[in-house]
């Protein structure tokens, strides 16, 4: 991988699809090749964003308020972390970004996509990820993975099967609308297969 400006890589997918393991792997992969890498997440990534994360994941909030708070946390995240990192040549690897808002608040909650698009343009119309990995898995399989972890669930993970089906469908619609940016990953494959594929795509598309 040749030296150059920083890249912005995001990981998306329904809860339980297994993206977190691969985020750590790609961060290690990039650092081993001499990249300065910032690993971050949404909602969160800043002190304010982490406070909003607690509200968003655990409090009952009106859907439009939920979407507005997501974008508020994102604007802070962009201004304080993502944009400065990219400007100095670092790579940013982020667990979720605006695709998640289209999936969860748009697909899951049924919010008008036009409203979300307007908020997206206002918040970061100048910037999209260079590459997005969408981990795709049937909701029943993802739910089984979460159940085996035996941990407390956030409010999104506690939603019914219909919600998670709509989230998945919205993610796949988003991927179909941006095939040059979003790579759909079959999250049912082995860790080794997925890891190798991600490394090959990062080298090919972000060098």
Short mmCIF file of the C-alpha atoms (twelve columns), coordinates in Angstrom:
data_MODEL
# 
_entry.id   MODEL 
# 
loop_
_atom_site.group_PDB 
_atom_site.id 
_atom_site.type_symbol 
_atom_site.label_atom_id 
_atom_site.label_alt_id 
_atom_site.label_comp_id 
_atom_site.label_asym_id 
_atom_site.label_seq_id 
_atom_site.Cartn_x 
_atom_site.Cartn_y 
_atom_site.Cartn_z 
_atom_site.pdbx_PDB_model_num 
ATOM 1   C CA . UNK A 1   0.000   0.000   0.000  1 
ATOM 2   C CA . UNK A 2   1.516   3.300   -1.077 1 
ATOM 3   C CA . UNK A 3   1.708   6.312   1.204  1 
ATOM 4   C CA . UNK A 4   -0.877  9.007   0.681  1 
ATOM 5   C CA . UNK A 5   -3.751  10.874  2.210  1 
ATOM 6   C CA . UNK A 6   -5.954  9.366   4.878  1 
ATOM 7   C CA . UNK A 7   -9.008  7.284   4.048  1 
ATOM 8   C CA . UNK A 8   -12.365 6.966   5.781  1 
ATOM 9   C CA . UNK A 9   -13.601 3.367   6.170  1 
ATOM 10  C CA . UNK A 10  -16.870 2.455   7.868  1 
ATOM 11  C CA . UNK A 11  -18.393 -0.830  9.044  1 
ATOM 12  C CA . UNK A 12  -22.152 -1.379  9.066  1 
ATOM 13  C CA . UNK A 13  -24.657 -4.137  9.696  1 
ATOM 14  C CA . UNK A 14  -27.492 -5.289  11.902 1 
ATOM 15  C CA . UNK A 15  -26.707 -6.032  15.539 1 
ATOM 16  C CA . UNK A 16  -25.053 -9.415  15.891 1 
ATOM 17  C CA . UNK A 17  -23.598 -9.514  12.372 1 
ATOM 18  C CA . UNK A 18  -20.039 -9.682  13.743 1 
ATOM 19  C CA . UNK A 19  -18.458 -6.521  12.386 1 
ATOM 20  C CA . UNK A 20  -16.689 -5.538  15.636 1 
ATOM 21  C CA . UNK A 21  -14.155 -8.365  15.396 1 
ATOM 22  C CA . UNK A 22  -13.193 -7.300  11.891 1 
ATOM 23  C CA . UNK A 23  -12.891 -3.637  12.802 1 
ATOM 24  C CA . UNK A 24  -10.092 -4.537  15.213 1 
ATOM 25  C CA . UNK A 25  -8.471  -6.727  12.561 1 
ATOM 26  C CA . UNK A 26  -8.434  -4.076  9.841  1 
ATOM 27  C CA . UNK A 27  -7.095  -1.458  12.280 1 
ATOM 28  C CA . UNK A 28  -4.232  -3.817  13.154 1 
ATOM 29  C CA . UNK A 29  -3.702  -4.594  9.454  1 
ATOM 30  C CA . UNK A 30  -3.388  -0.895  8.570  1 
ATOM 31  C CA . UNK A 31  -1.115  -0.058  11.489 1 
ATOM 32  C CA . UNK A 32  1.181   -2.937  10.578 1 
ATOM 33  C CA . UNK A 33  1.594   -1.255  7.205  1 
ATOM 34  C CA . UNK A 34  2.623   2.047   8.717  1 
ATOM 35  C CA . UNK A 35  -0.701  3.841   8.714  1 
ATOM 36  C CA . UNK A 36  -1.770  6.236   11.458 1 
ATOM 37  C CA . UNK A 37  -5.250  4.939   12.279 1 
ATOM 38  C CA . UNK A 38  -8.089  6.337   14.374 1 
ATOM 39  C CA . UNK A 39  -10.622 3.718   15.461 1 
ATOM 40  C CA . UNK A 40  -13.933 5.231   16.529 1 
ATOM 41  C CA . UNK A 41  -17.662 4.569   16.675 1 
ATOM 42  C CA . UNK A 42  -21.136 6.025   16.312 1 
ATOM 43  C CA . UNK A 43  -23.065 7.138   18.122 1 
ATOM 44  C CA . UNK A 44  -20.101 8.290   20.187 1 
ATOM 45  C CA . UNK A 45  -16.507 9.060   19.367 1 
ATOM 46  C CA . UNK A 46  -16.368 12.269  21.419 1 
ATOM 47  C CA . UNK A 47  -17.188 13.064  25.079 1 
ATOM 48  C CA . UNK A 48  -20.507 14.609  24.012 1 
ATOM 49  C CA . UNK A 49  -21.170 11.799  21.564 1 
ATOM 50  C CA . UNK A 50  -20.661 9.162   24.249 1 
ATOM 51  C CA . UNK A 51  -23.176 10.930  26.508 1 
ATOM 52  C CA . UNK A 52  -25.659 11.015  23.651 1 
ATOM 53  C CA . UNK A 53  -24.925 7.340   22.970 1 
ATOM 54  C CA . UNK A 54  -26.182 6.404   26.422 1 
ATOM 55  C CA . UNK A 55  -29.430 8.270   25.800 1 
ATOM 56  C CA . UNK A 56  -29.861 6.883   22.303 1 
ATOM 57  C CA . UNK A 57  -29.248 3.255   23.236 1 
ATOM 58  C CA . UNK A 58  -31.178 3.153   26.489 1 
ATOM 59  C CA . UNK A 59  -33.875 5.858   26.636 1 
ATOM 60  C CA . UNK A 60  -37.265 5.804   24.949 1 
ATOM 61  C CA . UNK A 61  -37.103 8.715   22.498 1 
ATOM 62  C CA . UNK A 62  -39.486 9.968   19.825 1 
ATOM 63  C CA . UNK A 63  -38.163 8.719   16.442 1 
ATOM 64  C CA . UNK A 64  -37.546 12.184  14.970 1 
ATOM 65  C CA . UNK A 65  -35.733 13.259  18.135 1 
ATOM 66  C CA . UNK A 66  -33.671 10.086  17.897 1 
ATOM 67  C CA . UNK A 67  -32.615 10.907  14.333 1 
ATOM 68  C CA . UNK A 68  -31.772 14.515  15.197 1 
ATOM 69  C CA . UNK A 69  -29.617 13.387  18.125 1 
ATOM 70  C CA . UNK A 70  -27.829 10.894  15.880 1 
ATOM 71  C CA . UNK A 71  -26.892 13.653  13.462 1 
ATOM 72  C CA . UNK A 72  -25.981 16.035  16.283 1 
ATOM 73  C CA . UNK A 73  -23.546 13.455  17.664 1 
ATOM 74  C CA . UNK A 74  -22.255 12.871  14.117 1 
ATOM 75  C CA . UNK A 75  -21.583 16.574  13.469 1 
ATOM 76  C CA . UNK A 76  -19.557 16.778  16.713 1 
ATOM 77  C CA . UNK A 77  -17.737 13.580  15.771 1 
ATOM 78  C CA . UNK A 78  -16.869 14.912  12.325 1 
ATOM 79  C CA . UNK A 79  -15.675 18.280  13.593 1 
ATOM 80  C CA . UNK A 80  -13.600 17.010  16.495 1 
ATOM 81  C CA . UNK A 81  -12.306 13.626  15.332 1 
ATOM 82  C CA . UNK A 82  -12.942 12.499  11.768 1 
ATOM 83  C CA . UNK A 83  -12.193 15.619  9.724  1 
ATOM 84  C CA . UNK A 84  -9.039  16.615  11.677 1 
ATOM 85  C CA . UNK A 85  -7.689  13.059  11.400 1 
ATOM 86  C CA . UNK A 86  -8.246  12.906  7.654  1 
ATOM 87  C CA . UNK A 87  -6.742  16.379  7.224  1 
ATOM 88  C CA . UNK A 88  -3.489  15.273  8.843  1 
ATOM 89  C CA . UNK A 89  -3.308  12.109  6.737  1 
ATOM 90  C CA . UNK A 90  -4.579  9.558   9.257  1 
ATOM 91  C CA . UNK A 91  -7.000  6.805   8.329  1 
ATOM 92  C CA . UNK A 92  -10.334 6.651   10.162 1 
ATOM 93  C CA . UNK A 93  -12.073 3.328   10.782 1 
ATOM 94  C CA . UNK A 94  -15.555 3.875   12.178 1 
ATOM 95  C CA . UNK A 95  -18.124 1.473   13.601 1 
ATOM 96  C CA . UNK A 96  -21.299 2.842   11.914 1 
ATOM 97  C CA . UNK A 97  -21.983 6.172   10.216 1 
ATOM 98  C CA . UNK A 98  -24.939 7.671   8.323  1 
ATOM 99  C CA . UNK A 99  -25.856 4.394   6.615  1 
ATOM 100 C CA . UNK A 100 -26.900 3.193   10.066 1 
ATOM 101 C CA . UNK A 101 -29.291 6.117   10.457 1 
ATOM 102 C CA . UNK A 102 -30.949 5.272   7.144  1 
ATOM 103 C CA . UNK A 103 -31.224 1.646   8.272  1 
ATOM 104 C CA . UNK A 104 -32.356 2.061   11.880 1 
ATOM 105 C CA . UNK A 105 -34.277 5.333   11.895 1 
ATOM 106 C CA . UNK A 106 -35.347 5.093   8.240  1 
ATOM 107 C CA . UNK A 107 -35.957 1.381   7.820  1 
ATOM 108 C CA . UNK A 108 -36.547 0.335   11.398 1 
ATOM 109 C CA . UNK A 109 -38.483 3.370   12.651 1 
ATOM 110 C CA . UNK A 110 -40.071 4.240   9.320  1 
ATOM 111 C CA . UNK A 111 -38.800 7.815   9.115  1 
ATOM 112 C CA . UNK A 112 -39.075 9.659   5.818  1 
ATOM 113 C CA . UNK A 113 -35.857 9.062   3.845  1 
ATOM 114 C CA . UNK A 114 -36.070 12.563  2.360  1 
ATOM 115 C CA . UNK A 115 -35.783 14.075  5.835  1 
ATOM 116 C CA . UNK A 116 -32.784 11.917  6.624  1 
ATOM 117 C CA . UNK A 117 -31.199 12.860  3.296  1 
ATOM 118 C CA . UNK A 118 -31.644 16.536  4.125  1 
ATOM 119 C CA . UNK A 119 -29.992 16.063  7.514  1 
ATOM 120 C CA . UNK A 120 -27.181 14.095  5.905  1 
ATOM 121 C CA . UNK A 121 -26.475 16.857  3.370  1 
ATOM 122 C CA . UNK A 122 -26.522 19.492  6.096  1 
ATOM 123 C CA . UNK A 123 -24.262 17.507  8.423  1 
ATOM 124 C CA . UNK A 124 -21.696 16.130  5.973  1 
ATOM 125 C CA . UNK A 125 -22.691 16.878  2.408  1 
ATOM 126 C CA . UNK A 126 -19.014 17.371  1.634  1 
ATOM 127 C CA . UNK A 127 -17.880 13.992  2.961  1 
ATOM 128 C CA . UNK A 128 -18.772 10.324  2.519  1 
ATOM 129 C CA . UNK A 129 -16.730 7.267   3.511  1 
ATOM 130 C CA . UNK A 130 -14.219 6.096   0.934  1 
ATOM 131 C CA . UNK A 131 -15.259 2.510   1.606  1 
ATOM 132 C CA . UNK A 132 -18.018 0.838   3.614  1 
ATOM 133 C CA . UNK A 133 -18.291 -2.825  4.593  1 
ATOM 134 C CA . UNK A 134 -21.881 -3.922  5.168  1 
ATOM 135 C CA . UNK A 135 -22.047 -7.140  7.171  1 
ATOM 136 C CA . UNK A 136 -25.204 -8.920  6.076  1 
ATOM 137 C CA . UNK A 137 -26.836 -11.718 8.047  1 
ATOM 138 C CA . UNK A 138 -30.443 -12.925 8.488  1 
ATOM 139 C CA . UNK A 139 -31.879 -11.310 11.655 1 
ATOM 140 C CA . UNK A 140 -32.713 -14.662 13.263 1 
ATOM 141 C CA . UNK A 141 -29.085 -15.784 12.936 1 
ATOM 142 C CA . UNK A 142 -27.793 -12.460 14.251 1 
ATOM 143 C CA . UNK A 143 -30.243 -12.626 17.143 1 
ATOM 144 C CA . UNK A 144 -28.989 -16.098 18.057 1 
ATOM 145 C CA . UNK A 145 -25.433 -14.795 18.197 1 
ATOM 146 C CA . UNK A 146 -26.462 -11.981 20.540 1 
ATOM 147 C CA . UNK A 147 -28.394 -14.362 22.784 1 
ATOM 148 C CA . UNK A 148 -25.346 -16.604 23.178 1 
ATOM 149 C CA . UNK A 149 -23.304 -13.634 24.418 1 
ATOM 150 C CA . UNK A 150 -25.505 -13.475 27.518 1 
ATOM 151 C CA . UNK A 151 -25.198 -9.696  27.966 1 
ATOM 152 C CA . UNK A 152 -27.693 -6.928  28.649 1 
ATOM 153 C CA . UNK A 153 -29.361 -5.705  25.457 1 
ATOM 154 C CA . UNK A 154 -29.785 -2.110  24.348 1 
ATOM 155 C CA . UNK A 155 -33.168 -0.846  23.137 1 
ATOM 156 C CA . UNK A 156 -32.426 -1.543  19.454 1 
ATOM 157 C CA . UNK A 157 -31.366 -5.123  20.170 1 
ATOM 158 C CA . UNK A 158 -34.629 -5.628  22.084 1 
ATOM 159 C CA . UNK A 159 -36.777 -4.665  19.102 1 
ATOM 160 C CA . UNK A 160 -38.923 -7.321  17.426 1 
ATOM 161 C CA . UNK A 161 -38.083 -9.408  14.368 1 
ATOM 162 C CA . UNK A 162 -39.986 -7.084  12.039 1 
ATOM 163 C CA . UNK A 163 -37.833 -4.134  13.078 1 
ATOM 164 C CA . UNK A 164 -34.606 -6.018  12.399 1 
ATOM 165 C CA . UNK A 165 -35.928 -7.281  9.065  1 
ATOM 166 C CA . UNK A 166 -36.690 -3.689  8.003  1 
ATOM 167 C CA . UNK A 167 -33.231 -2.555  9.127  1 
ATOM 168 C CA . UNK A 168 -31.601 -5.256  7.034  1 
ATOM 169 C CA . UNK A 169 -33.716 -4.394  3.990  1 
ATOM 170 C CA . UNK A 170 -32.870 -0.692  4.334  1 
ATOM 171 C CA . UNK A 171 -29.179 -1.499  4.553  1 
ATOM 172 C CA . UNK A 172 -29.332 -3.576  1.380  1 
ATOM 173 C CA . UNK A 173 -31.259 -0.819  -0.420 1 
ATOM 174 C CA . UNK A 174 -28.574 1.663   0.623  1 
ATOM 175 C CA . UNK A 175 -25.874 -0.709  -0.668 1 
ATOM 176 C CA . UNK A 176 -27.661 -1.061  -4.011 1 
ATOM 177 C CA . UNK A 177 -27.743 2.731   -4.328 1 
ATOM 178 C CA . UNK A 178 -23.990 3.101   -3.709 1 
ATOM 179 C CA . UNK A 179 -22.267 -0.030  -5.107 1 
ATOM 180 C CA . UNK A 180 -18.954 1.760   -5.679 1 
ATOM 181 C CA . UNK A 181 -18.684 2.563   -1.977 1 
ATOM 182 C CA . UNK A 182 -20.520 -0.208  -0.120 1 
ATOM 183 C CA . UNK A 183 -19.232 -3.795  -0.177 1 
ATOM 184 C CA . UNK A 184 -21.752 -6.314  1.101  1 
ATOM 185 C CA . UNK A 185 -20.098 -8.996  3.236  1 
ATOM 186 C CA . UNK A 186 -21.719 -12.402 3.791  1 
ATOM 187 C CA . UNK A 187 -21.352 -12.425 7.564  1 
ATOM 188 C CA . UNK A 188 -22.144 -16.127 7.694  1 
ATOM 189 C CA . UNK A 189 -18.728 -16.996 6.257  1 
ATOM 190 C CA . UNK A 190 -15.765 -17.916 8.459  1 
ATOM 191 C CA . UNK A 191 -13.717 -15.255 10.241 1 
ATOM 192 C CA . UNK A 192 -10.689 -16.194 8.142  1 
ATOM 193 C CA . UNK A 193 -12.551 -15.874 4.831  1 
ATOM 194 C CA . UNK A 194 -14.068 -12.533 5.774  1 
ATOM 195 C CA . UNK A 195 -10.791 -11.165 7.114  1 
ATOM 196 C CA . UNK A 196 -8.902  -12.095 3.954  1 
ATOM 197 C CA . UNK A 197 -11.563 -10.577 1.718  1 
ATOM 198 C CA . UNK A 198 -11.617 -7.299  3.675  1 
ATOM 199 C CA . UNK A 199 -7.825  -6.954  3.554  1 
ATOM 200 C CA . UNK A 200 -7.808  -7.565  -0.209 1 
ATOM 201 C CA . UNK A 201 -10.535 -4.975  -0.785 1 
ATOM 202 C CA . UNK A 202 -8.833  -2.369  1.422  1 
ATOM 203 C CA . UNK A 203 -5.569  -2.808  -0.498 1 
ATOM 204 C CA . UNK A 204 -7.293  -2.721  -3.897 1 
ATOM 205 C CA . UNK A 205 -9.655  0.200   -3.278 1 
ATOM 206 C CA . UNK A 206 -7.779  2.411   -0.818 1 
ATOM 207 C CA . UNK A 207 -4.148  2.216   -1.960 1 
# 
